[in-house]
Amino acid sequence: MNCRGVSFVFSGLILFALFTTSCRSRKPVAVVAPTEVKPLQDRSVQELMDRLDSAAFKSEWLNAKAAVVTLQDGSETTFNISLRAKRDSLIWISISPLLGIEVARVLITPDSVKFLNRLQGRYQASTFETINRLLQLKVNFEAVQSLICGNFFAYKKNENRFNSVYIEDKFYVLSSLNKKKLKRSLEEKDPNKPVIQDVFVNPAMYRILKTAIEDQKINKTLVTEYDDFRETPYGFFPHRSVTRVTAERELEIRIEFGKVATGEPQEFPFNVPQSYVRMR
């Protein structure tokens, strides 16, 4: 995996990086739609957002391992990651091929993104703009942290308000698109409307099954789907996920967690050897 390839994979991992739950609870929960979904009342948008917040997965510390498969430009890459995290503060990722030798290390904070390339003796220190350029979408630490554990977030807070709730396939859909514009949007592209964000919610436990973001002005989409929910002291957490980014380049990331533990403070070692060359 060359420097550019590692950087692109690392950016994708950050986009759907990795919070999870205690290894003490490992029973998967089937996502089954109720036979009937009752419409929410007049304050449906705020009511659903409140319920999403109440049911959100919340954990302070994480130490986890996962298997990752990425698909990019017709090429498949399989590797393992170790991850440590502190909520709202730090995400630390070590990337290794199947043989177990570390090839890259990442440290993410709300203000910075740092990257070590072990293969070529290089490092990079920048902001989320680096990820945004590679993925051709705008993300920040809050969005990453929410995508990690399947919690709700607004892609563009200042531009997009959630205006409607409707029912599709027996699940709630919380949408930034007004109900009156929904049919038109489904029939044809409208380059004048803002970014559309749809959040598909299981009404049995109010956990997010899919988050879909579409920017029709620049023809870019981001979709994350969640599966294998497991109950923990911190709420239901999805242990399998698929993220797809469609832009000038397409990227798919599949993640499945193995060893996972929470509750203990973690260390986040990230030392740059003097011999490393800084990447621009």
N, C-alpha and C positions, 0 to 999 in steps of 0.2 A: 504494500500500500504506500503510494508516494505521498509527498507532503500535501499536495492539493487534495488528494483523495481522503487523507486523514482529516484535513481541515473541513471538508464537506461533510464527512460522516459525523465529526464532532459537532458541527453546527446543527445537524439534524437531531443528534442526541440531546443537545441543549433544548431544542424546540420541544421535544417530548421527553424531557429528562425525568428523573426517576425518584419519586417519593413512594414509600410503601409501608407495610404494616408488620405487626409482630408475627414471628414464625410460630407462635403458639396457636394461632387460629388459621387452619389451612383447609377448611371445608369450602369448596366452591359453592356459590349460590347461583342457581339457574335464573336467567333473566326471562321471566314469563310475564306476558302482558295480561292484565285482568280481562275478563270476558266483556266487561263494559267499563268505559271510562266516562265519568261524569264531568260535564263542562264546569270550569271554575266560574265563580261569580263575577260581578262587574269589576272588581279590583283584581282581575285574574293575573295580570302581569306582575304586580307587586306581590300578590299572594304566592305565586309560583317561585319568584325570586327569594322570598322569605323562607319557603320550604326547602329550596335548594341550599340556602345558607345553613339552615338547621341540620340538614342531613349531610353536610360536607365532611370529607375526611380531613381530620386535623391531628397532626402529630408533630412533636418538637424535633426529635432526633431520628436519624436513619442510618443504618449500615446494611447494605444489600448487595447481592450479586444477581446478574441477569444474563441471559443469552439474547443476542441481538442479531437480526438479519436485516441488511439494507439492500435495496434494489435501486440501481441508478444507471440510466442509459443502457438497460439490458444486461447489466453486470450485477451479480449477486455476491455479497460479502457477508461472512459469518464470523462473529467474534464474541468475546465475553467482556463484561464490564464489572468493575467494583465501584460502588457508589456510597458516599457519605454525605449527609446533608443536615443542616440546621434550618428550620423553617424561617422564612423571611430574611435569611442572612447569607447562607453559603450552600453551594452545591459543588461537590468534589467528585470527579469521575476519573477512573483509571481504565484505559482501553487495552485489551490484550487479545492476540489471536488465540486459536484453540490450544496452542502449545504452552500458553501461559506466560510468555515474556511480554512485559509491558512495552507498548509502542508509543503511547501518548498519555498525557495527563492534563486534566482541565480543572480550573478553579473559577467558579462563577459567583459573583456578588451582584447586588442591585446596581452597582456603578461600573463594574469591570468584568472583563473576560480574559483569562490568562490560559495559555496553551503551550505545553511542552511537546515537541516532536523528538522522541527518543531515537528514532531511526536515523535522523539526519542531524541531530545535535542543534536544533533550532528552537526558538521560543517566540511567542507573540503575546503582547499585552495591549489590549484595546478595550473598546466598549461594545455594546450590543449592535452598533452600526455594522460591525464586521459580519455578524450573523445575518443581519438584515440584507446586506449586499449579496451574500451567498445564497440565501433562501428566497430573496426577492419578495419578502414579506416583512412587515414591521412587528417585532416582538420585543418584550421587555422581561425583566425578572418575574414580575407578577404573573404575566401570561404563561411563562415557562412553568412556574410553580403550580399554577392551576391546571395546566395540561397534564402535568406529571401525575396528579392524583385524581383527575376527573372532576375537579371543582369548577364552579362557574366563574367566568370573567368576561368583561366587555372588551372586544378587540380595539375599538376606537371610542373611548368614553365621551369625547367632546363632540363627535360627529354622529355616532350611532346610539339611538335610544331604542330600547325594546318596546315595541308598540303593540304586539298582539300575541295571543296564545290560541293555538288551534290543535285539533286532534288528527293524528296520522298513524295508521296501523296500530291503533289502540295505545299510542303513546302521546304525551303532550309535546308540542313543539313551541318553544319560546323564540320569537322571531323579532328582528329589528325592522322587518318590513311591515308596513301597515296592512291591515286586512284587505282594504280596498285595492291595494296594489299587488296583492299576492297572485291573483289569477293572471294578470298581465305579465308579471315577472316569470311565471312558469311557462308562458306561451312564447315570449320573445325577450331578447336581451335589451336592457335599457341602460345605455352608457351614461345617462345623466343622474342615475340614482346613486346613493352612497353604498359603501360596502355592506353586504348582507351577511348577517350572522344568524344561524339557526341552531338551537340547542334542543336535542331530543332527550326527553326525560321519562324514565320509568315511573309511573304513578304509584307503584306498589311500595317503593322505598325512596323515591325522589333522588335517585342518582342519575347522572348523565350517561347516556348510552352513546351519544355522538355529538360532536361539535363540528359544525361546518361553516367556514368563512369563505365568501366569494367576493372578489373585487372585479366587477364586470368592466370597469373602465380600463383596466390593464390586463384582464383575462388571467387572473391568478386565483387559485383556490388552495385551502388548507382544510383537511378533514381528518379528525381523530376519532376512532371507534374503540369502545371499551368492552371487555368481556371478562369472564371468570371472576366475579365479585366474591369477596370473602369478608365475613364479618369480623371486626376487630373492636377493641375498646375505643377506637378513634373514629368509628364509622365504617361503612362498606368501602372496600378498595378494590379496583379492577386490576387483576394480576396479569392479564394479557391485553395488549393493545396494538393497534395498527394506525400509523399516521401517514398520510399521503399529501405531498406538496406538489401542485401542478403549476408550472410557470414555464419559462424558457427551457428549464431543465426539470425533469420529474424525479422525485425522490420518494421512496416508500421505506418506512422503518417499522419492523415488527419486534416487539419486546416481550419476553416471558421471564418472570422472576423465579428464582430458585431460593437460595438462602437469603432470608430477610429478618432483620431484628430492629426494634426501636426501643427508646426509653433510656439509652445510655449516652452521655456526652461523647462526642467524637473529636478526633484531631484531624487537621486538614493539611498534611505536609505538601509544600510546594516550593522547593528550592531550585533556583536556576543555576546550573554549573557555570563557572566562569568561562569555560570553553565554548558555550553555546552562542550561536549567532542569532541576533534578533531578526525576525521576519517582518517585512513591511507589507 
